[in-house]
Amino acid sequence: MTATQTPATVRRRVPGPSRAAALRMLAVMSRDRLRMLSDAAARYGDAARLPVGHKTLYLFNHPDTAKHVLAENSGNYTKGIGLVHARRALGDGLLTSEGELWRKQRKVIQPAFQSRRIAAQAGPVAEEAMKLVARLRAAVGGEPVDVVSELTGLTLGVLGRTLLDADLSEFDDIGGAFAAVQDQAMFELATLSAVPTWVPLAKQLRFRRARAHLDRIVQELVARRKAAATAGEDVLTRLIASAEREPDPRVGRMRLRDELVTLLLAGHETTASTLSWTLHLTSDRPDVWERLHDEAVAALGDDLPTFADLEKLTYTSAVIEEAMRLYPPVWLLPRIAKEPDVIGGYPVPGKADVLVSPYTLHRHPGFWPDPERFDPGRFETAARGDRPRYAYIPFGAGPRFCVGNHLGLMEAVFVIACLARELRLTTAPGWTVRPEPMLSLRIRGGLPMRVSAAG
């Protein structure tokens, strides 16, 4: 209980539908998780109790409650629903691990994201961005191109060069393997793990094949690095060294596998999603794209972007931040309470499933006027005003704040600037864009776009 939550201010019960709605809510969650959360926030306000199957979920949708759960009292919470289900594929990597293991893993990986390392990675990021521009330039005037697939290739290329010192293009269908992993994790979430994993459903068989494929990729990356006997500061080198310090070699191999699979997913998926949504949101806004083009030309000329150019690309940054407001790559931050707590004045029992959703929080009408409207001006300096810090949390918050946020933002800014300088992308006529809330918030079925020259 916080200092402002005295017994006199503690309410009796979080509002929500009756327990009789549990099966209906489970069906809604399996069909449209975003709608379930949005409807609950609209109907019940900043706190909602959602009976789903045999579980009760507690959704809190206010900057103060997000701060309490994710930062002020984070020690009382472990990772929750959804991420628990992802552990089957990812193991105990940085995304899913807890306690001392998580702190150890964070300590190993953190140096790779220091400012000097990010600055040094600007060159490879810019080069990969221009490779994407070259591929799309070849499609000018032709058939629509699925930019989700292209951006997945781009972000995997950046990940390989900046963090692993490896060429990931040599491995087949990494993106497809992770799509199967996410599909399985969301299936287990929607069914609350009621379907045994041995049941030979098509999606479960795809998941098994995908997991085996990712294991082979990890094994090959490690074998190549050990055979090369090179030393460096990249994450792969640091993870191998950490694994070799484990007293039990079997544990070391397992930890190395889990961390690399997690890094392969988290290192490319969120940025690819952010870039996809940015391109979609700007597709029918020629005024926004023209400003992006003008800023890129003024800031970069004909040169590759550099780390120093980031401070010149302010409007580009604002566009990306607004895209992440509407479609945050991490759309849900699920937690489980270790002990009873009081959140926003409401008592929450121990072992309760507590949800903080950046997707609904970023649309809170009390902090975002006309919240459904795409408006990059919200993130220009003069418009930021006194908005609460926890009203906008696209990278999470508290101790588990995303370690790769600066690299991801630099990558997104460079890519959009390079594209806007030379090209114009518009969504193919007749294509309906729908969000797909997996482990990240993706665009369902890809995003076909027509490519034309800028100007």
Sine and cosine of phi, psi and omega as CSV:
sin_phi,cos_phi,sin_psi,cos_psi,sin_omega,cos_omega
0.00,0.00,0.77,-0.64,-0.02,-1.00
-0.99,0.14,0.16,-0.99,-0.05,-1.00
-0.88,0.48,-0.49,0.87,-0.04,-1.00
-1.00,0.03,-0.09,1.00,-0.05,-1.00
-0.96,-0.29,0.95,0.30,0.02,-1.00
-0.97,0.26,0.33,-0.94,0.00,-1.00
-0.78,0.63,-0.55,0.83,-0.04,-1.00
-0.93,0.38,-0.40,0.92,-0.05,-1.00
-0.99,-0.14,-0.10,1.00,-0.01,-1.00
-0.97,0.24,0.83,-0.55,-0.01,-1.00
-0.98,0.18,0.15,-0.99,-0.12,-0.99
-0.99,0.17,-0.73,0.69,-0.14,-0.99
-0.43,-0.90,0.63,-0.78,0.06,-1.00
-0.91,0.42,0.75,-0.67,-0.01,-1.00
-0.94,0.34,0.44,-0.90,0.03,-1.00
0.16,-0.99,0.06,-1.00,0.00,-1.00
-0.94,0.34,0.21,-0.98,-0.01,-1.00
-0.95,0.30,0.28,-0.96,0.01,-1.00
-0.88,0.47,-0.43,0.90,0.01,-1.00
-0.88,0.47,-0.32,0.95,-0.02,-1.00
-0.99,0.11,0.04,1.00,-0.16,-0.99
-0.85,0.52,-0.72,0.69,-0.03,-1.00
-0.93,0.37,-0.62,0.78,0.04,-1.00
-0.89,0.45,-0.66,0.75,0.01,-1.00
-0.90,0.43,-0.59,0.80,0.04,-1.00
-0.89,0.45,-0.65,0.76,0.04,-1.00
-0.91,0.42,-0.66,0.75,0.03,-1.00
-0.90,0.44,-0.67,0.74,-0.01,-1.00
-0.89,0.45,-0.58,0.81,0.00,-1.00
-0.94,0.33,-0.50,0.87,-0.04,-1.00
-1.00,0.00,-0.67,0.74,-0.15,-0.99
-0.45,-0.89,1.00,0.07,-0.05,-1.00
-0.91,0.42,-0.59,0.81,0.00,-1.00
-0.92,0.39,-0.64,0.77,0.01,-1.00
-0.91,0.42,-0.64,0.77,0.01,-1.00
-0.85,0.53,-0.72,0.70,-0.01,-1.00
-0.94,0.34,-0.69,0.73,-0.02,-1.00
-0.90,0.44,-0.69,0.73,0.01,-1.00
-0.90,0.44,-0.63,0.77,0.00,-1.00
-0.91,0.42,-0.68,0.73,0.01,-1.00
-0.90,0.43,-0.64,0.77,-0.01,-1.00
-0.93,0.36,-0.60,0.80,-0.08,-1.00
-0.99,0.10,-0.65,0.76,-0.15,-0.99
-0.95,-0.30,-0.14,0.99,0.06,-1.00
1.00,0.02,-0.66,-0.75,-0.18,-0.98
-0.99,0.13,-0.07,1.00,0.04,-1.00
-0.54,-0.84,0.74,-0.67,-0.01,-1.00
-0.60,-0.80,0.65,-0.76,0.06,-1.00
-0.96,-0.27,0.86,-0.51,-0.12,-0.99
-0.88,-0.48,0.96,-0.27,0.10,-0.99
-0.97,0.25,0.88,-0.48,-0.05,-1.00
-0.77,-0.64,0.95,-0.33,-0.06,-1.00
0.86,0.52,-0.77,-0.63,0.02,-1.00
-1.00,0.00,0.05,1.00,-0.02,-1.00
-0.96,-0.28,0.31,-0.95,0.20,-0.98
-0.83,-0.56,0.84,-0.55,0.00,-1.00
-0.97,-0.23,0.64,-0.77,0.02,-1.00
-0.91,-0.41,0.93,-0.37,0.01,-1.00
-0.99,-0.13,0.82,-0.58,0.07,-1.00
-0.88,-0.47,0.77,-0.63,-0.22,-0.98
-0.74,-0.67,0.85,0.53,0.04,-1.00
-0.55,-0.84,0.57,-0.82,0.01,-1.00
-0.80,0.60,-0.61,0.79,-0.03,-1.00
-0.92,0.38,-0.64,0.77,0.01,-1.00
-0.96,0.28,-0.56,0.83,0.11,-0.99
-0.88,0.48,-0.68,0.73,0.02,-1.00
-0.88,0.47,-0.68,0.74,-0.02,-1.00
-0.89,0.46,-0.77,0.64,-0.08,-1.00
-0.95,0.32,-0.69,0.73,-0.15,-0.99
-1.00,0.04,-0.39,0.92,-0.11,-0.99
-0.79,-0.61,-0.91,0.41,-0.16,-0.99
-0.87,0.48,-0.65,0.76,-0.02,-1.00
-0.85,-0.53,0.55,0.83,-0.08,-1.00
-0.88,0.48,-0.45,0.89,0.00,-1.00
-0.90,0.43,-0.30,0.96,0.01,-1.00
-1.00,0.02,0.05,1.00,-0.12,-0.99
-0.77,-0.63,0.65,-0.76,0.14,-0.99
-0.92,-0.38,0.18,-0.98,0.03,-1.00
-0.88,0.48,0.55,-0.84,-0.15,-0.99
-0.86,-0.51,-0.44,-0.90,-0.12,-0.99
-0.79,0.62,0.65,-0.76,-0.07,-1.00
0.99,-0.11,-0.89,0.46,0.03,-1.00
-0.94,0.34,-0.52,0.85,0.11,-0.99
-0.86,0.51,-0.67,0.75,-0.01,-1.00
-0.94,0.33,-0.48,0.88,0.02,-1.00
-0.94,0.34,-0.31,0.95,-0.06,-1.00
-0.88,0.47,-0.44,0.90,0.02,-1.00
-0.86,0.51,-0.59,0.81,-0.02,-1.00
-1.00,-0.05,-0.66,0.75,-0.13,-0.99
-1.00,0.02,-0.30,0.95,-0.08,-1.00
0.93,0.36,-0.45,-0.89,-0.01,-1.00
-0.99,-0.15,0.88,0.47,0.10,-0.99
-1.00,0.08,-0.07,-1.00,-0.09,-1.00
-0.86,0.51,-0.48,0.88,-0.03,-1.00
-0.96,0.29,-0.53,0.85,-0.15,-0.99
-0.90,-0.44,-0.24,0.97,-0.09,-1.00
-0.97,0.25,0.21,-0.98,-0.07,-1.00
-0.70,-0.72,0.25,-0.97,0.22,-0.97
0.85,0.53,-0.67,-0.74,-0.09,-1.00
-0.90,0.43,-0.60,0.80,0.03,-1.00
-0.88,0.47,-0.72,0.70,0.02,-1.00
-0.87,0.49,-0.69,0.72,-0.01,-1.00
-0.88,0.47,-0.64,0.77,0.03,-1.00
-0.90,0.43,-0.70,0.71,-0.01,-1.00
-0.90,0.43,-0.66,0.75,0.01,-1.00
-0.89,0.46,-0.64,0.77,-0.01,-1.00
-0.90,0.44,-0.59,0.80,0.01,-1.00
-0.93,0.37,-0.68,0.74,-0.15,-0.99
-1.00,0.04,-0.42,0.91,-0.11,-0.99
-0.81,0.59,-0.69,0.72,-0.06,-1.00
-0.85,0.53,-0.44,0.90,0.00,-1.00
-0.94,0.35,-0.22,0.98,-0.04,-1.00
-0.92,-0.40,0.31,0.95,0.08,-1.00
-0.93,0.38,0.37,-0.93,-0.09,-1.00
-0.83,0.56,-0.68,0.73,-0.04,-1.00
-0.91,0.42,-0.56,0.83,0.03,-1.00
-0.95,0.32,-0.64,0.77,0.02,-1.00
-0.89,0.46,-0.69,0.72,0.02,-1.00
-0.87,0.49,-0.64,0.76,-0.01,-1.00
-0.94,0.35,-0.39,0.92,-0.03,-1.00
-1.00,0.06,-0.08,1.00,-0.04,-1.00
-0.87,0.50,-0.63,0.77,-0.02,-1.00
-0.87,0.49,-0.83,0.56,0.04,-1.00
-0.85,0.52,-0.62,0.79,0.03,-1.00
-0.88,0.47,-0.72,0.69,0.00,-1.00
-0.89,0.45,-0.64,0.77,0.01,-1.00
-0.90,0.43,-0.66,0.75,0.03,-1.00
-0.92,0.39,-0.58,0.81,0.05,-1.00
-0.88,0.47,-0.67,0.74,-0.02,-1.00
-0.95,0.30,-0.45,0.89,0.14,-0.99
-0.90,0.44,-0.64,0.77,0.06,-1.00
-0.90,0.44,-0.70,0.71,0.03,-1.00
-0.84,0.54,-0.68,0.73,-0.01,-1.00
-0.90,0.44,-0.66,0.75,0.02,-1.00
-0.90,0.43,-0.68,0.74,-0.02,-1.00
-0.96,0.28,-0.52,0.86,0.04,-1.00
-0.87,0.50,-0.55,0.83,0.02,-1.00
-0.93,0.38,-0.26,0.96,-0.02,-1.00
-0.99,-0.15,0.08,1.00,-0.02,-1.00
-0.85,0.52,0.80,-0.60,0.03,-1.00
0.98,0.19,-0.01,1.00,-0.04,-1.00
-0.98,-0.18,-0.39,-0.92,0.01,-1.00
-0.94,0.34,0.42,-0.91,0.04,-1.00
-0.85,0.53,0.52,-0.85,0.00,-1.00
-0.92,-0.39,0.68,-0.73,0.07,-1.00
-0.97,0.24,0.98,-0.20,-0.07,-1.00
-0.96,0.29,-0.38,0.92,0.07,-1.00
-0.88,0.48,-0.71,0.70,0.05,-1.00
-0.89,0.45,-0.69,0.73,0.01,-1.00
-0.89,0.45,-0.66,0.75,-0.04,-1.00
-0.95,0.31,-0.52,0.85,0.10,-0.99
-0.89,0.45,-0.69,0.72,0.06,-1.00
-0.88,0.47,-0.66,0.76,0.03,-1.00
-0.87,0.49,-0.78,0.63,-0.11,-0.99
-0.93,0.36,-0.53,0.85,0.11,-0.99
-0.92,0.39,-0.62,0.79,0.06,-1.00
-0.88,0.47,-0.68,0.73,0.04,-1.00
-0.90,0.44,-0.71,0.70,0.01,-1.00
-0.84,0.54,-0.73,0.68,-0.01,-1.00
-0.87,0.49,-0.70,0.72,-0.07,-1.00
-0.97,0.26,-0.61,0.80,-0.14,-0.99
-1.00,0.04,-0.59,0.81,-0.12,-0.99
-0.93,-0.36,-0.42,0.91,-0.09,-1.00
-0.90,-0.43,-0.18,0.98,-0.09,-1.00
0.77,0.63,0.76,0.65,-0.05,-1.00
-0.57,-0.82,0.40,-0.91,0.04,-1.00
-0.99,-0.15,0.98,-0.18,-0.06,-1.00
-0.97,0.24,-0.19,0.98,0.04,-1.00
-0.92,0.38,-0.25,0.97,0.03,-1.00
-0.96,0.27,-0.20,0.98,-0.04,-1.00
-0.95,-0.30,0.69,-0.72,-0.08,-1.00
-0.98,0.18,0.69,-0.73,0.29,-0.96
0.78,0.63,0.74,0.68,0.12,-0.99
-0.90,0.44,-0.68,0.73,0.01,-1.00
-0.87,0.49,-0.67,0.74,0.02,-1.00
-0.90,0.43,-0.61,0.80,0.03,-1.00
-0.90,0.44,-0.67,0.74,0.01,-1.00
-0.95,0.32,-0.47,0.88,0.10,-0.99
-0.89,0.46,-0.66,0.75,0.04,-1.00
-0.92,0.39,-0.61,0.79,0.04,-1.00
-0.89,0.46,-0.73,0.69,-0.02,-1.00
-0.92,0.40,-0.62,0.78,0.02,-1.00
-0.87,0.49,-0.66,0.75,0.02,-1.00
-0.92,0.39,-0.68,0.73,0.00,-1.00
-0.87,0.49,-0.67,0.74,0.00,-1.00
-0.95,0.30,-0.51,0.86,0.10,-1.00
-0.89,0.45,-0.69,0.72,0.02,-1.00
-0.92,0.39,-0.58,0.82,0.08,-1.00
-0.90,0.43,-0.75,0.66,-0.07,-1.00
-0.91,0.42,-0.51,0.86,-0.01,-1.00
-0.99,-0.13,0.03,1.00,-0.06,-1.00
0.79,0.61,0.62,0.78,0.06,-1.00
0.87,0.49,0.46,0.89,-0.01,-1.00
-0.97,0.24,-0.34,0.94,-0.01,-1.00
-1.00,-0.07,0.88,-0.47,-0.01,-1.00
-0.84,0.55,0.58,-0.82,-0.06,-1.00
-0.92,0.38,-0.33,0.95,-0.02,-1.00
-0.99,0.16,-0.21,0.98,0.01,-1.00
-0.90,0.44,0.82,-0.57,-0.14,-0.99
-0.98,0.17,0.80,0.59,0.11,-0.99
-0.93,0.37,0.44,-0.90,-0.05,-1.00
-0.84,0.54,-0.70,0.72,-0.05,-1.00
-0.93,0.37,-0.55,0.84,0.02,-1.00
-0.95,0.31,-0.57,0.82,0.08,-1.00
-0.93,0.37,-0.65,0.76,0.06,-1.00
-0.88,0.48,-0.65,0.76,0.01,-1.00
-0.87,0.48,-0.70,0.71,0.00,-1.00
-0.88,0.48,-0.68,0.73,0.03,-1.00
-0.91,0.42,-0.65,0.76,-0.01,-1.00
-0.91,0.42,-0.69,0.73,0.01,-1.00
-0.88,0.47,-0.67,0.74,0.03,-1.00
-0.90,0.43,-0.62,0.78,0.01,-1.00
-0.90,0.44,-0.70,0.72,0.02,-1.00
-0.91,0.42,-0.61,0.79,0.05,-1.00
-0.88,0.48,-0.64,0.76,0.02,-1.00
-0.91,0.41,-0.63,0.77,0.02,-1.00
-0.89,0.46,-0.71,0.71,0.01,-1.00
-0.88,0.48,-0.71,0.70,0.00,-1.00
-0.87,0.50,-0.64,0.77,0.00,-1.00
-0.93,0.36,-0.67,0.75,0.04,-1.00
-0.86,0.51,-0.70,0.71,-0.02,-1.00
-0.92,0.39,-0.69,0.72,-0.02,-1.00
-0.88,0.47,-0.67,0.75,0.00,-1.00
-0.91,0.42,-0.67,0.74,-0.02,-1.00
-0.92,0.40,-0.67,0.74,0.01,-1.00
-0.91,0.41,-0.61,0.79,0.01,-1.00
-0.93,0.38,-0.55,0.83,0.00,-1.00
-0.96,0.29,-0.42,0.91,0.03,-1.00
0.80,0.60,0.65,0.76,0.03,-1.00
-0.98,-0.20,0.53,-0.85,0.04,-1.00
-0.94,-0.34,0.57,-0.82,0.02,-1.00
-0.25,-0.97,-0.14,-0.99,-0.01,-1.00
-0.97,-0.26,0.07,1.00,-0.05,-1.00
-0.94,0.35,0.25,-0.97,-0.09,-1.00
-0.91,0.41,-0.64,0.77,-0.02,-1.00
-0.85,0.53,-0.71,0.70,0.02,-1.00
-0.87,0.49,-0.69,0.72,-0.03,-1.00
-0.92,0.39,-0.62,0.78,0.00,-1.00
-0.93,0.36,-0.63,0.78,0.05,-1.00
-0.89,0.46,-0.70,0.72,0.02,-1.00
-0.89,0.46,-0.64,0.77,0.02,-1.00
-0.90,0.43,-0.67,0.74,0.00,-1.00
-0.90,0.44,-0.60,0.80,-0.02,-1.00
-0.95,0.31,-0.27,0.96,0.06,-1.00
-1.00,0.08,-0.14,0.99,0.03,-1.00
-0.93,0.37,0.72,-0.69,0.03,-1.00
-0.86,0.50,-0.58,0.81,0.01,-1.00
-0.98,-0.19,0.93,-0.37,-0.03,-1.00
-0.84,0.54,-0.56,0.83,0.01,-1.00
-0.89,0.45,-0.67,0.74,0.05,-1.00
-0.90,0.44,-0.66,0.75,0.02,-1.00
-0.86,0.51,-0.70,0.72,0.01,-1.00
-0.90,0.44,-0.65,0.76,0.01,-1.00
-0.91,0.42,-0.70,0.71,0.01,-1.00
-0.88,0.48,-0.67,0.74,-0.01,-1.00
-0.89,0.45,-0.69,0.72,0.02,-1.00
-0.88,0.48,-0.74,0.67,-0.06,-1.00
-0.89,0.46,-0.68,0.73,-0.03,-1.00
-0.92,0.39,-0.64,0.77,-0.03,-1.00
-0.94,0.33,-0.65,0.76,0.04,-1.00
-0.89,0.45,-0.68,0.73,0.04,-1.00
-0.88,0.47,-0.70,0.72,-0.01,-1.00
-0.90,0.44,-0.65,0.76,0.02,-1.00
-0.88,0.48,-0.63,0.78,0.03,-1.00
-0.96,0.29,-0.87,0.50,-0.11,-0.99
-0.91,0.41,-0.47,0.88,-0.08,-1.00
-0.96,0.27,-0.27,0.96,0.01,-1.00
-0.82,-0.58,-0.53,0.85,-0.19,-0.98
-0.92,0.40,-0.73,0.69,-0.09,-1.00
-0.92,0.40,-0.65,0.76,0.00,-1.00
-0.94,0.35,-0.63,0.77,0.05,-1.00
-0.88,0.48,-0.64,0.77,0.03,-1.00
-0.91,0.42,-0.71,0.70,0.01,-1.00
-0.86,0.51,-0.70,0.71,-0.01,-1.00
-0.92,0.40,-0.63,0.78,0.02,-1.00
-0.88,0.47,-0.73,0.68,0.00,-1.00
-0.92,0.40,-0.58,0.81,0.03,-1.00
-0.89,0.46,-0.70,0.71,0.01,-1.00
-0.91,0.40,-0.62,0.78,0.04,-1.00
-0.90,0.43,-0.73,0.69,-0.07,-1.00
-0.92,0.39,-0.47,0.88,0.01,-1.00
-1.00,-0.03,-0.08,1.00,-0.09,-1.00
-0.85,0.52,-0.70,0.71,-0.03,-1.00
-0.97,-0.24,0.41,0.91,0.04,-1.00
-0.84,-0.54,0.97,0.23,0.00,-1.00
-0.86,0.50,-0.45,0.89,0.03,-1.00
-0.91,0.41,-0.65,0.76,0.03,-1.00
-0.93,0.38,-0.71,0.70,-0.04,-1.00
-0.90,0.43,-0.60,0.80,0.03,-1.00
-0.90,0.44,-0.65,0.76,0.06,-1.00
-0.91,0.42,-0.64,0.77,0.06,-1.00
-0.88,0.48,-0.70,0.71,0.01,-1.00
-0.88,0.48,-0.75,0.66,-0.04,-1.00
-0.89,0.46,-0.66,0.75,0.01,-1.00
-0.91,0.41,-0.66,0.75,-0.01,-1.00
-0.90,0.44,-0.68,0.74,0.02,-1.00
-0.89,0.45,-0.70,0.71,-0.02,-1.00
-0.92,0.38,-0.63,0.78,-0.09,-1.00
-0.99,0.14,-0.58,0.82,-0.16,-0.99
-0.94,-0.33,-0.41,0.91,-0.14,-0.99
0.87,0.48,-0.77,-0.64,0.05,-1.00
-0.98,-0.21,0.14,0.99,-0.11,-0.99
-1.00,0.01,0.28,-0.96,0.18,-0.98
-0.93,0.36,0.58,-0.81,0.08,-1.00
-0.91,0.41,0.55,-0.83,0.06,-1.00
-0.87,-0.49,0.18,-0.98,0.00,-1.00
-0.84,0.54,-0.61,0.79,-0.01,-1.00
-0.92,0.40,-0.38,0.92,-0.02,-1.00
-0.96,0.28,-0.26,0.96,-0.04,-1.00
-0.83,0.55,-0.64,0.77,-0.04,-1.00
-0.95,0.32,-0.24,0.97,0.05,-1.00
-1.00,0.00,-0.34,0.94,-0.11,-0.99
-0.99,-0.12,0.81,0.58,-0.12,-0.99
-0.95,0.31,-0.63,0.77,0.01,-1.00
-0.94,0.34,-0.62,0.79,0.07,-1.00
-0.85,0.53,-0.69,0.72,0.04,-1.00
-0.88,0.48,-0.66,0.75,-0.01,-1.00
-0.90,0.44,-0.64,0.77,0.02,-1.00
-0.88,0.47,-0.70,0.72,-0.01,-1.00
-0.93,0.38,-0.64,0.77,0.03,-1.00
-0.90,0.45,-0.63,0.78,0.03,-1.00
-0.93,0.37,-0.60,0.80,0.08,-1.00
-0.88,0.48,-0.64,0.76,0.02,-1.00
-0.96,0.29,-0.37,0.93,0.11,-0.99
-0.93,0.37,-0.77,0.64,-0.04,-1.00
-0.95,0.31,-0.61,0.79,-0.05,-1.00
-0.73,-0.69,0.95,0.32,-0.02,-1.00
-0.89,0.46,0.75,-0.66,-0.04,-1.00
-0.85,0.52,-0.60,0.80,0.12,-0.99
-0.98,-0.18,0.99,-0.14,-0.17,-0.99
-1.00,0.06,-0.28,0.96,-0.05,-1.00
-0.61,-0.80,0.72,-0.70,0.07,-1.00
-0.88,-0.47,1.00,0.01,-0.08,-1.00
-1.00,0.08,0.63,-0.78,0.01,-1.00
-0.69,-0.73,0.36,-0.93,0.14,-0.99
-0.85,-0.53,0.80,-0.61,0.00,-1.00
-0.96,0.27,0.80,-0.61,0.09,-1.00
-0.95,0.32,-0.69,0.72,-0.04,-1.00
-0.79,-0.61,0.33,-0.94,0.07,-1.00
-0.82,0.57,0.51,-0.86,-0.05,-1.00
-0.57,-0.82,0.21,-0.98,0.15,-0.99
-0.86,-0.50,0.87,-0.50,-0.07,-1.00
-0.85,-0.52,0.88,-0.48,0.00,-1.00
0.86,0.51,0.48,0.88,-0.01,-1.00
1.00,0.01,-0.04,1.00,-0.03,-1.00
-0.96,-0.29,0.71,-0.70,0.08,-1.00
-0.96,0.28,0.69,-0.72,0.03,-1.00
-0.81,-0.58,0.77,-0.63,-0.06,-1.00
-0.96,0.28,0.34,-0.94,0.13,-0.99
-0.88,0.47,0.53,-0.85,-0.03,-1.00
0.94,0.34,0.17,0.99,0.02,-1.00
-0.95,0.30,0.55,-0.84,0.12,-0.99
-1.00,0.08,0.91,-0.42,-0.06,-1.00
-0.93,-0.37,0.75,-0.66,-0.04,-1.00
-0.89,-0.45,0.74,-0.67,0.25,-0.97
-0.88,-0.48,0.84,-0.54,-0.07,-1.00
-0.91,-0.41,0.95,-0.32,0.12,-0.99
-0.83,0.56,-0.52,0.86,0.00,-1.00
-0.87,0.50,-0.74,0.67,0.00,-1.00
-0.98,0.17,-0.57,0.82,0.00,-1.00
-0.89,0.45,-0.63,0.78,0.00,-1.00
-0.95,0.32,-0.15,0.99,0.05,-1.00
-0.93,-0.38,0.23,0.97,-0.02,-1.00
-0.91,0.42,0.88,-0.47,-0.08,-1.00
-0.92,0.40,-0.29,0.96,0.04,-1.00
-0.96,0.28,-0.28,0.96,-0.04,-1.00
-0.82,-0.57,-0.21,0.98,-0.04,-1.00
-0.73,-0.68,1.00,-0.09,0.05,-1.00
-0.84,0.54,0.65,-0.76,-0.03,-1.00
0.72,0.69,0.87,0.48,-0.25,-0.97
-0.91,0.42,-0.39,0.92,-0.03,-1.00
-0.99,0.15,-0.18,0.98,-0.07,-1.00
-0.99,0.13,0.70,-0.71,0.08,-1.00
-0.98,0.18,0.93,-0.38,-0.09,-1.00
-0.60,-0.80,1.00,-0.04,0.01,-1.00
-0.86,0.52,-0.37,0.93,0.01,-1.00
-0.86,0.52,-0.35,0.93,0.03,-1.00
-0.86,0.51,-0.44,0.90,-0.11,-0.99
-0.95,-0.32,0.15,0.99,0.18,-0.98
-0.98,0.21,0.50,-0.87,-0.24,-0.97
-0.77,0.64,-0.74,0.67,-0.10,-0.99
-0.93,0.37,-0.39,0.92,-0.09,-1.00
-1.00,-0.03,-0.16,0.99,-0.09,-1.00
-0.93,0.38,-0.57,0.82,0.09,-1.00
0.82,0.57,-0.60,-0.80,-0.05,-1.00
-0.95,-0.32,0.56,0.83,0.03,-1.00
-0.85,0.52,0.71,-0.70,-0.01,-1.00
-0.85,0.53,0.60,-0.80,-0.02,-1.00
-0.81,0.58,-0.65,0.76,-0.11,-0.99
-1.00,-0.02,0.21,0.98,0.15,-0.99
-0.98,0.21,-0.24,0.97,-0.06,-1.00
-0.67,-0.74,0.96,-0.29,-0.10,-1.00
-0.68,-0.73,0.86,0.51,-0.04,-1.00
-0.92,0.40,-0.34,0.94,0.02,-1.00
-0.94,-0.34,0.34,0.94,-0.09,-1.00
0.98,0.19,-0.28,-0.96,-0.05,-1.00
-0.29,-0.96,0.25,-0.97,0.04,-1.00
0.97,0.23,-0.35,-0.94,-0.07,-1.00
-0.86,0.51,-0.45,0.89,-0.06,-1.00
-0.99,-0.15,0.39,0.92,0.13,-0.99
-0.81,0.59,0.67,-0.74,-0.11,-0.99
-0.83,0.55,0.84,-0.55,-0.07,-1.00
-0.94,0.34,-0.40,0.92,-0.06,-1.00
-0.98,-0.18,0.34,0.94,-0.12,-0.99
-0.89,0.46,-0.65,0.76,-0.04,-1.00
-0.93,0.38,-0.66,0.75,0.05,-1.00
-0.90,0.43,-0.69,0.72,0.00,-1.00
-0.89,0.46,-0.67,0.75,0.02,-1.00
-0.92,0.40,-0.68,0.73,0.03,-1.00
-0.86,0.50,-0.69,0.72,0.01,-1.00
-0.88,0.48,-0.72,0.69,-0.02,-1.00
-0.89,0.45,-0.69,0.73,-0.01,-1.00
-0.90,0.44,-0.72,0.70,0.00,-1.00
-0.88,0.47,-0.70,0.72,-0.05,-1.00
-0.90,0.43,-0.75,0.66,-0.02,-1.00
-0.90,0.43,-0.65,0.76,0.02,-1.00
-0.89,0.45,-0.70,0.72,-0.02,-1.00
-0.92,0.39,-0.63,0.78,0.04,-1.00
-0.92,0.40,-0.73,0.68,-0.07,-1.00
-0.92,0.40,-0.50,0.87,0.00,-1.00
-0.90,0.44,-0.55,0.84,-0.17,-0.99
-0.86,-0.50,-0.36,0.93,-0.16,-0.99
-0.72,-0.69,0.17,-0.99,0.14,-0.99
-0.72,-0.70,0.78,-0.63,-0.04,-1.00
-0.87,-0.50,0.74,-0.67,0.01,-1.00
-0.73,-0.68,0.63,-0.77,-0.01,-1.00
-0.89,0.46,0.67,-0.74,-0.03,-1.00
-0.86,0.52,0.68,-0.73,-0.01,-1.00
-0.83,0.56,0.68,-0.74,0.06,-1.00
1.00,0.08,-0.12,0.99,-0.01,-1.00
-1.00,0.10,0.81,-0.59,0.02,-1.00
-1.00,-0.10,0.83,-0.56,-0.02,-1.00
-1.00,-0.07,0.82,-0.57,0.02,-1.00
-0.79,-0.62,0.66,-0.75,0.06,-1.00
-0.96,0.28,0.55,-0.84,0.04,-1.00
-0.80,-0.59,0.99,-0.14,-0.07,-1.00
-0.98,0.21,1.00,-0.07,0.07,-1.00
-0.98,-0.19,-0.62,-0.79,0.13,-0.99
-0.91,0.41,-0.49,0.87,0.21,-0.98
-0.85,-0.52,0.19,-0.98,-0.04,-1.00
-1.00,-0.07,0.99,-0.15,-0.09,-1.00
-0.99,-0.13,0.11,-0.99,0.18,-0.98
-0.99,-0.12,0.83,-0.56,-0.06,-1.00
-0.92,0.40,0.80,-0.59,0.14,-0.99
0.98,0.21,0.17,0.99,0.02,-1.00
1.00,0.01,-0.02,-1.00,-0.05,-1.00
-0.61,-0.79,1.00,-0.04,0.05,-1.00
-0.96,0.28,0.78,-0.63,-0.03,-1.00
-0.74,-0.68,0.61,-0.79,0.12,-0.99
-1.00,0.10,0.60,-0.80,-0.06,-1.00
-0.90,-0.43,0.77,-0.63,0.10,-1.00
-0.73,-0.69,0.24,-0.97,0.02,-1.00
-0.96,0.28,0.51,-0.86,0.05,-1.00
-0.92,0.40,0.46,-0.89,0.07,-1.00
0.99,-0.12,0.00,0.00,0.00,0.00
